[in-house]
């Protein structure tokens, strides 16, 4: 099946959707803006595909019930509730044997839970900072690691829950920080050794042996930003608070190799990011793996890195589609 013969469904959670009325800006932070959906729809259409905007999982359930089907679904839906929220749309599409972009339900659920991901990375001998998962209010007293320590919700994206005060320098600060995060997010808290070195995000395109690193962006805080952390505020106001610079020095290239190994180990597909930060000795440690990347052409990290590599956004979308199409049954592609 040539790409111009495809009907591509587009699954997404829109920040302005009426079903999310009453939620805070932070609640909606992982969802997509209309500008992202417009850009993505237009770009998929540039590849000759017919684009059908589906919406989130409830809209997908309704459409499937009505008998609608697609050759491929471009899925960027984040979901709303639970550790498996990013796995909901992939699981449903698997049940109906409809191919889709990005990772399967297992990878989507695993990588959202940063503690479980770090356990797998650690057990595989990959570099990741020492950590503990605090499971209850009061559990911070059981953490036995040297300060300073960084604390964040175990299963949030877009740096939600990370503020200027995310680094605890004594047991009292850690206890107060964990209690606040438990109250706000109602989930365990990941506590890990604070890493004082360079922060990079590495872009990956492809799947398995065909996956490749498109390079690394160095994340640098500008005056007025929350320093030393990749905070929610820094993320949301990155145009004015953060400088993203594509880097290809020896250490950055080594970080790209680490990221690609982690991507393949975890089984992520088509495109995404691996975030790393250097410890006091300069050795890069894996922070997290993001297999469901933001796709805004100028605000999201993966498209920013792709653009700084001298490639147009339309080619990034095409590379993701090409990777996903390899999973479309041969009979459908004939």
C-alpha positions as CSV (number, residue, x, y, z in Angstrom):
1,X,0.0,0.0,0.0
2,X,1.5,3.3,-1.1
3,X,1.4,6.1,1.5
4,X,-1.0,8.1,-0.7
5,X,-3.5,5.3,-0.4
6,X,-3.7,5.4,3.4
7,X,-6.5,6.6,5.5
8,X,-4.8,7.7,8.7
9,X,-6.8,8.3,11.9
10,X,-5.4,10.8,14.3
11,X,-5.9,10.1,18.1
12,X,-5.2,12.9,20.5
13,X,-6.3,14.6,23.7
14,X,-7.0,18.3,23.1
15,X,-6.5,20.9,25.8
16,X,-9.7,22.7,24.8
17,X,-11.9,19.6,24.7
18,X,-15.1,20.3,26.7
19,X,-14.8,17.0,28.6
20,X,-11.8,18.5,30.4
21,X,-13.5,21.7,31.6
22,X,-12.6,22.6,35.1
23,X,-9.1,21.1,35.1
24,X,-6.1,23.3,35.8
25,X,-3.5,24.4,33.4
26,X,-1.1,21.8,34.9
27,X,-3.7,19.1,34.6
28,X,-4.0,19.7,30.9
29,X,-0.3,20.2,30.3
30,X,0.4,16.9,28.6
31,X,-2.5,17.3,26.2
32,X,-2.1,18.9,22.7
33,X,-3.0,22.3,21.5
34,X,-5.2,22.9,18.5
35,X,-2.0,24.3,16.7
36,X,-0.3,20.9,17.2
37,X,-3.2,19.0,15.7
38,X,-3.6,21.4,12.8
39,X,0.1,21.1,12.0
40,X,0.2,17.3,12.3
41,X,-3.0,16.9,10.2
42,X,-1.7,19.1,7.5
43,X,1.7,17.4,7.5
44,X,0.3,13.8,7.3
45,X,-1.9,15.0,4.4
46,X,1.3,16.3,2.7
47,X,2.4,12.7,2.4
48,X,-0.8,12.0,0.4
49,X,-2.8,10.4,3.2
50,X,-6.4,11.0,4.0
51,X,-6.6,12.3,7.6
52,X,-9.4,11.5,9.9
53,X,-9.3,13.4,13.2
54,X,-10.6,10.9,15.8
55,X,-9.9,12.5,19.2
56,X,-9.3,10.7,22.5
57,X,-10.1,7.3,23.7
58,X,-13.8,7.9,24.3
59,X,-14.2,9.2,20.7
60,X,-12.2,6.2,19.5
61,X,-14.5,3.8,21.3
62,X,-17.5,5.5,19.7
63,X,-16.0,5.4,16.3
64,X,-15.1,1.7,16.6
65,X,-18.6,0.9,17.8
66,X,-19.9,2.5,14.7
67,X,-17.7,0.3,12.5
68,X,-15.1,2.9,11.5
69,X,-11.6,1.6,10.7
70,X,-8.3,3.1,9.4
71,X,-5.3,1.8,7.6
72,X,-3.1,3.3,10.3
73,X,-3.7,5.5,13.4
74,X,-1.2,8.2,14.3
75,X,-1.6,8.1,18.0
76,X,-0.5,10.9,20.3
77,X,-3.3,10.5,22.9
78,X,-2.0,10.8,26.5
79,X,-5.0,9.5,28.4
80,X,-6.4,10.9,31.6
81,X,-6.3,8.5,34.5
82,X,-4.0,5.8,35.9
83,X,-0.5,4.5,35.3
84,X,-1.8,2.8,32.1
85,X,-3.3,6.0,30.6
86,X,-0.9,6.2,27.7
87,X,-1.5,2.5,27.0
88,X,-5.2,2.8,26.6
89,X,-5.4,3.8,23.0
90,X,-2.7,1.3,21.8
91,X,-4.4,-1.5,23.7
92,X,-7.8,-0.8,22.1
93,X,-6.2,-0.6,18.7
94,X,-4.4,-3.9,19.2
95,X,-7.8,-5.5,20.1
96,X,-9.2,-4.3,16.8
97,X,-5.9,-5.2,14.9
98,X,-5.4,-1.7,13.7
99,X,-1.8,-0.6,13.3
100,X,-0.7,2.6,14.9
101,X,2.4,4.8,15.4
102,X,4.6,4.7,18.5
103,X,4.9,2.2,21.2
104,X,2.7,-0.7,22.3
105,X,0.7,-0.9,25.5
106,X,3.5,-2.6,27.5
107,X,6.1,0.0,26.7
108,X,3.6,2.9,27.1
109,X,2.7,1.8,30.6
110,X,6.2,0.9,31.7
111,X,7.9,4.1,30.7
112,X,5.2,6.3,32.2
113,X,6.2,4.8,35.6
114,X,9.7,6.1,36.0
115,X,10.5,3.9,39.0
116,X,9.8,0.7,37.1
117,X,11.7,2.0,34.1
118,X,14.8,2.8,36.2
119,X,14.7,-0.7,37.8
120,X,14.8,-2.3,34.3
121,X,17.6,0.0,33.2
122,X,19.5,-0.7,36.4
123,X,19.1,-4.5,36.1
124,X,20.3,-4.3,32.5
125,X,23.5,-2.5,33.7
126,X,22.6,0.8,32.1
127,X,23.5,4.0,33.8
128,X,20.8,5.6,35.9
129,X,21.1,7.6,39.1
130,X,20.5,5.9,42.5
131,X,16.8,6.1,43.4
132,X,14.0,5.1,45.7
133,X,10.2,5.1,45.2
134,X,8.4,6.5,48.2
135,X,5.0,4.7,48.4
136,X,3.3,6.6,51.1
137,X,3.1,9.9,53.1
138,X,5.8,9.5,55.7
139,X,7.8,7.1,53.6
140,X,10.5,9.7,52.9
141,X,12.1,8.8,56.3
142,X,13.1,5.4,54.8
143,X,15.1,6.9,52.0
144,X,18.8,6.1,52.7
145,X,20.8,8.1,50.1
146,X,23.1,11.1,50.5
147,X,21.7,14.6,49.9
148,X,20.9,16.5,47.8
149,X,18.0,14.5,46.3
150,X,15.5,15.3,43.6
151,X,11.8,14.3,44.1
152,X,9.1,14.2,41.5
153,X,5.8,12.2,40.8
154,X,6.6,8.7,39.7
155,X,4.2,8.8,36.7
156,X,3.8,12.3,35.2
157,X,5.1,13.9,32.0
158,X,6.0,17.5,30.9
159,X,7.9,17.9,34.2
160,X,4.6,18.1,36.2
161,X,5.3,18.4,39.9
162,X,8.9,19.6,39.4
163,X,9.3,23.2,40.7
164,X,12.2,25.4,41.8
165,X,12.1,23.6,45.2
166,X,12.3,20.0,43.7
167,X,15.8,19.5,45.2
168,X,15.8,18.6,48.9
169,X,19.0,19.2,50.9
170,X,18.0,17.6,54.2
171,X,15.5,15.1,55.5
172,X,13.0,17.8,56.6
173,X,12.9,19.3,53.1
174,X,12.5,15.8,51.5
175,X,9.6,14.9,53.8
176,X,7.8,18.2,53.1
177,X,8.4,17.8,49.3
178,X,7.1,14.2,49.2
179,X,4.0,15.1,51.3
180,X,3.2,18.0,48.9
181,X,3.6,15.7,45.8
182,X,1.5,13.0,47.4
183,X,-1.3,15.5,48.1
184,X,-1.2,17.0,44.6
185,X,-0.8,13.9,42.5
186,X,-2.0,11.0,44.6
187,X,0.8,8.7,43.5
188,X,4.2,7.5,44.7
189,X,7.2,9.8,44.5
190,X,10.4,9.1,42.8
191,X,13.4,10.2,44.8
192,X,16.8,10.1,43.0
193,X,20.3,11.4,43.5
194,X,20.6,15.0,42.2
195,X,22.7,15.2,39.1
196,X,24.6,18.5,38.9
197,X,26.0,18.2,35.3
198,X,24.9,18.8,31.7
199,X,21.3,17.9,30.7
200,X,20.7,16.4,27.2
201,X,17.6,15.1,25.5
202,X,18.4,12.6,22.7
203,X,16.0,12.2,19.8
204,X,15.4,8.7,18.4
205,X,13.6,7.7,15.2
206,X,12.8,4.1,14.2
207,X,12.3,0.7,15.8
208,X,14.7,-2.0,16.9
209,X,17.8,-2.4,14.7
210,X,16.4,0.3,12.4
211,X,16.3,2.9,15.2
212,X,18.8,5.7,15.0
213,X,19.7,8.8,17.0
214,X,19.0,12.1,15.3
215,X,21.3,13.8,17.8
216,X,21.2,15.6,21.2
217,X,19.9,18.8,22.5
218,X,21.6,20.4,25.4
219,X,19.1,22.1,27.8
220,X,20.4,25.2,29.5
221,X,18.5,27.5,31.9
222,X,18.5,31.2,31.1
223,X,18.3,34.0,33.6
224,X,14.9,34.0,35.3
225,X,14.4,30.2,34.9
226,X,14.2,27.7,37.7
227,X,17.8,26.8,38.0
228,X,19.3,23.2,38.2
229,X,16.1,21.5,37.3
230,X,14.0,20.8,34.3
231,X,10.9,22.3,35.9
232,X,7.3,22.5,34.7
233,X,7.6,26.2,34.4
234,X,10.8,25.9,32.4
235,X,9.1,23.5,30.0
236,X,6.0,25.5,29.6
237,X,7.9,28.8,29.0
238,X,10.9,27.2,27.2
239,X,11.0,29.9,24.5
240,X,12.0,32.5,27.1
241,X,13.5,30.5,29.9
242,X,15.5,27.7,28.2
243,X,18.1,27.5,25.4
244,X,18.1,24.3,23.4
245,X,21.3,23.8,21.5
246,X,22.2,20.8,19.3
247,X,25.5,19.4,20.4
248,X,27.8,16.8,18.9
249,X,30.9,16.8,21.1
250,X,32.4,13.5,22.2
251,X,30.4,13.3,25.5
252,X,27.1,14.1,23.7
253,X,27.8,11.4,21.0
254,X,28.4,8.9,23.8
255,X,25.1,10.0,25.4
256,X,23.4,9.3,22.1
257,X,24.8,5.8,22.1
258,X,23.5,5.2,25.7
259,X,20.1,6.6,24.6
260,X,19.8,4.3,21.6
261,X,20.8,1.3,23.7
262,X,18.0,2.2,26.2
263,X,15.5,2.7,23.4
264,X,16.2,-0.7,22.0
265,X,16.3,-2.4,25.4
266,X,12.9,-1.1,26.4
267,X,11.3,-1.9,23.0
268,X,10.1,1.6,22.1
269,X,9.1,2.3,18.5
270,X,9.0,4.9,15.7
271,X,10.2,8.0,17.5
272,X,10.7,9.6,20.9
273,X,13.3,10.9,23.3
274,X,15.6,9.7,26.0
275,X,16.6,12.3,28.6
276,X,20.0,12.2,30.4
277,X,21.9,14.2,32.9
278,X,25.5,14.0,33.9
279,X,26.6,13.2,37.5
280,X,29.5,15.0,39.3
281,X,32.1,13.0,37.4
282,X,30.6,13.9,34.0
283,X,29.1,10.5,33.3
284,X,25.6,10.6,31.8
285,X,22.8,8.9,33.6
286,X,19.4,8.1,32.0
287,X,16.6,10.1,33.6
288,X,13.7,8.7,31.6
289,X,12.5,7.4,28.2
290,X,9.7,9.2,26.4
291,X,8.1,6.9,23.7
292,X,5.2,9.3,23.1
293,X,6.9,12.6,22.1
294,X,5.3,16.0,21.8
295,X,4.8,16.9,18.1
296,X,4.3,20.6,18.0
297,X,6.6,21.8,15.2
298,X,8.4,24.5,17.2
299,X,7.7,23.9,20.9
300,X,8.3,20.1,21.3
301,X,11.8,18.8,21.9
302,X,11.8,16.1,19.2
303,X,10.8,18.5,16.3
304,X,13.1,21.2,17.7
305,X,16.0,18.8,17.5
306,X,15.0,17.5,14.1
307,X,14.8,21.1,12.8
308,X,18.2,22.0,14.3
309,X,19.6,19.1,12.4
310,X,18.5,20.9,9.2
311,X,15.5,18.8,8.4
312,X,11.9,20.0,7.8
313,X,9.1,18.9,10.0
314,X,7.4,17.1,7.2
315,X,10.3,14.6,7.0
316,X,10.1,13.9,10.7
317,X,6.4,12.9,10.3
318,X,7.3,10.9,7.2
319,X,10.0,9.0,9.1
320,X,7.6,8.1,11.9
321,X,5.0,7.0,9.4
322,X,7.5,4.9,7.5
323,X,8.6,3.2,10.7
324,X,5.0,2.4,11.7
325,X,4.1,1.2,8.2
326,X,6.6,-1.7,8.5
327,X,4.0,-3.2,11.0
328,X,1.1,-3.0,8.5
329,X,0.4,-6.5,7.2
330,X,2.0,-7.2,3.8
331,X,-1.4,-8.0,2.3
332,X,-2.7,-4.6,3.2
333,X,0.4,-2.9,1.7
334,X,0.1,-4.8,-1.6
